[in-house]
Amino acid sequence: MLIHKEFTIDQIHDILVEGIKAYFANCKVKRAILGLSGGIDSAVVASLAVRALGAENVHGFMMPSEFSTLNSIQDAVDLAENLGIKYDVVTIGEIYKRFMKELEPVFGLHNQWSVAEENLQARIRATLLMAYSNKFNALVINTSNKSELCMGYGTLYGDLAGAIMPIADLYKGDIYELAYYINSDSEVIPQSTLTKAPSAELHPGQKDSDSLPEYSVMDPLLYAMNEGGKTADQLIKNGADKAVMKRITELMNKYYFKVYQLPPILNISSKPVGYKEKWLL
């Protein structure tokens, strides 16, 4: 379902392609690097980048860990081959283990798993992307969306890193609509990428819905608050679930500090992430 109302999906597609093209031209850089996870966000961003810069100027990094599923790795490979871009597979398992070994005296021998271990994986991946960026003069393209950013569902200096955020003003529902639009002539984005449950794959069996309300429920509420200017109380009076609204506003307020450190965003709406300082319930 298209969440944004200001533009049609073909207009959104063209705005983003032209925005990527203009940004790289202004930076006087031809090449782009991005992480390919097998998920919908990186698939859409890679597709947009190819249309903006040409397949020969887009490079993909697949950086699986022990928590990455074989299906996701295969989806990432299929996407790269469908797009005709070059890619490398750089596993992060041994790098992660070495980090954890060095941190053992700090974390303790009986360290319990927490978000720190998840974020470490994201930051290792960002380091690898930046290494390629420096070596081959390629800008890192970020793949975070607006739903995640509103909820603080991203790692500073990890998957929030990059030179530009092409889809950071699009909600998750918009991303799916854009993916179907990209596939309208032929299958570029693998069908399994479109149908599987979204997951960061940072621990076994992880799904986005473990941490966030379902996107189909959350996105219209976020749009009503951001673009529509509605308060949480107003939405509850209009029938929104109070527990869901409480969860949304808690996450918005708790993680708002991340917004101040985001890379440049290609704006679609009049209210991109960061225009408002508090969402109170």
C-alpha positions in Angstrom: 0.0 0.0 0.0 1.3 3.4 -1.0 1.6 5.5 2.2 2.6 8.8 0.7 -0.2 10.8 -0.9 1.8 13.6 -2.4 3.1 11.7 -5.5 2.2 8.7 -7.6 4.6 5.7 -7.5 6.1 6.5 -10.9 6.8 10.1 -9.8 8.5 8.9 -6.6 10.6 6.5 -8.7 11.7 9.3 -11.0 12.4 11.8 -8.2 14.7 9.3 -6.5 16.5 8.2 -9.6 17.1 11.8 -10.6 18.1 12.7 -7.0 20.8 10.0 -6.9 22.1 11.0 -10.3 22.3 14.7 -9.3 23.9 13.9 -5.9 26.7 11.9 -7.5 27.2 14.4 -10.2 27.5 17.2 -7.6 30.0 15.1 -5.6 31.9 14.4 -8.9 31.9 10.7 -8.0 30.7 8.0 -10.5 30.7 4.9 -8.5 28.4 3.6 -5.7 28.8 0.8 -3.1 26.0 -0.7 -1.0 25.3 -3.7 1.2 23.0 -6.3 -0.3 21.2 -8.2 2.4 18.6 -10.0 0.4 16.0 -7.7 1.9 13.5 -5.4 0.2 15.2 -2.1 1.1 18.6 -2.9 -0.3 17.0 -4.5 -3.4 15.1 -1.3 -4.1 18.0 1.0 -3.5 20.3 -1.1 -5.7 17.7 -1.0 -8.5 17.4 2.8 -8.2 21.2 3.2 -8.2 21.6 1.2 -11.3 18.9 3.2 -13.1 20.6 6.4 -12.0 24.3 5.5 -12.4 24.4 2.5 -14.7 25.1 -1.1 -13.7 28.8 -0.7 -14.3 29.0 2.0 -11.6 27.2 0.1 -8.8 29.0 -2.5 -6.7 27.3 -4.8 -4.1 28.7 -6.2 -0.9 27.1 -9.3 0.6 28.3 -9.6 4.2 26.7 -12.7 5.7 27.1 -13.7 9.3 26.2 -17.0 11.1 22.7 -15.5 11.5 22.1 -14.8 7.7 19.8 -17.3 6.0 20.7 -19.1 2.9 17.6 -17.8 1.3 18.6 -14.2 1.9 22.1 -14.8 0.5 20.6 -16.3 -2.6 18.1 -13.4 -3.0 21.0 -11.0 -2.9 23.0 -13.0 -5.5 19.9 -13.2 -7.7 19.3 -9.5 -7.4 22.9 -8.6 -8.4 22.7 -10.9 -11.4 19.4 -9.6 -12.5 20.8 -6.0 -12.3 24.0 -7.0 -13.9 26.2 -5.5 -11.2 29.4 -6.8 -9.8 29.5 -8.0 -6.2 31.7 -9.5 -3.5 30.9 -11.8 -0.7 32.8 -10.9 2.5 31.7 -13.0 5.4 31.8 -11.2 8.8 31.7 -14.3 11.1 35.4 -14.5 11.9 35.7 -10.8 12.2 32.8 -10.7 14.6 34.3 -13.5 16.7 37.7 -11.7 16.9 35.9 -8.6 18.1 34.1 -10.6 20.8 37.3 -12.3 21.8 39.0 -9.0 22.3 36.0 -7.6 24.2 35.8 -10.7 26.5 37.8 -9.0 29.3 35.4 -6.1 29.2 32.1 -7.9 28.7 33.1 -10.8 31.0 33.3 -14.5 30.4 29.6 -15.1 31.0 28.4 -12.1 28.9 24.7 -12.3 28.1 23.6 -11.5 24.5 22.2 -8.0 24.1 21.7 -5.3 21.4 25.5 -4.6 21.7 26.3 -7.8 19.8 23.7 -7.0 17.2 25.0 -3.4 16.7 28.6 -4.7 16.5 27.7 -6.8 13.4 26.1 -3.7 11.7 29.2 -1.6 12.5 31.6 -4.3 11.1 29.6 -4.2 7.8 29.7 -0.4 7.7 33.5 -0.5 8.2 33.8 -2.9 5.2 31.7 -0.7 3.0 33.7 2.4 4.0 37.0 0.5 3.2 35.7 -0.2 -0.3 34.6 3.4 -0.6 38.0 4.7 0.3 39.9 2.3 -1.9 37.8 2.7 -5.0 36.4 6.2 -4.7 32.8 5.0 -4.4 30.1 6.6 -2.2 28.3 4.4 0.2 24.5 4.4 -0.4 22.4 3.9 2.7 19.3 1.6 2.6 17.3 2.7 5.6 13.6 3.6 5.3 11.4 6.2 7.1 9.5 3.7 9.2 12.8 2.4 10.7 14.2 5.9 11.2 11.1 7.1 13.0 11.4 4.2 15.4 15.1 4.5 15.8 15.5 1.0 14.3 19.0 1.3 13.1 22.6 1.4 14.3 24.6 4.6 14.4 27.9 4.2 12.6 26.4 0.9 11.3 23.5 0.5 8.9 22.7 4.2 9.4 26.0 5.2 7.8 26.5 6.3 4.2 26.9 9.3 1.9 23.2 9.5 1.0 19.9 8.0 2.0 17.7 7.6 -1.1 14.6 5.9 0.6 14.8 7.5 4.0 11.6 9.5 3.3 9.6 6.5 2.2 7.7 4.3 4.6 8.0 0.5 4.4 4.7 0.3 2.5 6.0 2.7 0.0 9.1 0.5 -0.5 7.0 -2.5 -1.4 5.0 -0.4 -3.9 8.2 0.9 -5.4 9.6 -2.7 -5.7 6.5 -3.8 -7.5 6.8 -0.8 -9.8 10.4 -1.7 -10.5 9.3 -5.3 -11.4 6.5 -4.1 -13.6 8.3 -4.9 -16.9 10.4 -7.9 -15.7 11.5 -9.5 -12.4 14.4 -7.5 -11.1 13.8 -8.0 -7.4 13.4 -11.7 -6.6 9.8 -12.7 -5.7 11.0 -14.3 -2.4 12.4 -10.9 -1.3 8.9 -9.4 -1.8 7.1 -12.1 0.2 9.4 -12.9 3.2 9.0 -11.3 6.6 11.4 -8.3 7.1 14.4 -9.1 9.3 17.7 -7.6 10.2 19.1 -11.1 10.7 21.2 -10.1 13.7 20.2 -13.0 15.9 18.5 -16.4 15.1 14.9 -16.2 13.9 14.8 -12.4 14.2 12.0 -10.5 12.6 11.3 -6.7 12.5 8.0 -7.4 14.2 9.8 -8.6 17.3 10.8 -5.0 18.0 8.2 -2.9 16.1 4.5 -2.9 15.5 3.6 -4.5 12.2 4.4 -2.1 9.3 0.9 -2.4 7.9 -0.4 -1.0 11.3 2.4 1.4 12.1 3.0 3.1 8.7 -0.4 4.8 8.4 -0.1 6.0 12.0 3.4 7.4 11.4 2.1 9.1 8.2 -0.8 10.6 10.2 1.6 12.0 12.8 4.4 13.2 10.5 2.7 14.4 7.3 -0.8 14.7 8.8 0.2 16.6 12.0 -2.0 14.5 14.2 -1.1 13.9 17.9 -1.1 10.4 19.5 -4.1 11.4 21.5 -6.1 12.4 18.5 -5.3 9.1 16.7 -6.4 7.2 19.8 -9.6 9.1 19.8 -10.0 8.2 16.2 -9.7 4.5 16.9 -5.9 3.8 17.0 -4.9 1.1 19.5 -3.5 2.8 22.7 -0.9 0.2 23.3 0.4 0.5 19.7 0.5 4.3 20.0 2.3 4.1 23.3 5.0 1.9 21.8 5.4 4.2 18.8 5.7 7.3 20.8 8.1 5.7 23.3 10.4 4.6 20.5 10.2 7.9 18.7 11.2 9.9 21.8 13.8 7.4 23.1 15.8 7.2 19.8 15.3 10.7 18.4 19.0 11.5 19.1 19.9 9.4 16.1 18.1 11.7 13.7 20.8 14.4 14.3 23.5 12.2 12.9 21.8 10.9 9.7 23.4 11.4 6.2 21.6 13.6 3.6 18.1 12.4 2.8 16.4 12.5 -0.6 13.1 14.2 0.4 9.8 13.1 -1.1 7.5 14.6 1.5 7.2 18.0 3.1 7.9 16.4 6.4 11.1 14.3 6.3 12.5 12.7 9.4 13.9 15.3 11.8 11.4 18.1 11.4 9.8 17.6 14.8 11.4 17.2 18.2 8.8 15.4 20.4 6.0 13.0 19.9 4.1 12.9 23.2 1.3 10.6 24.4 
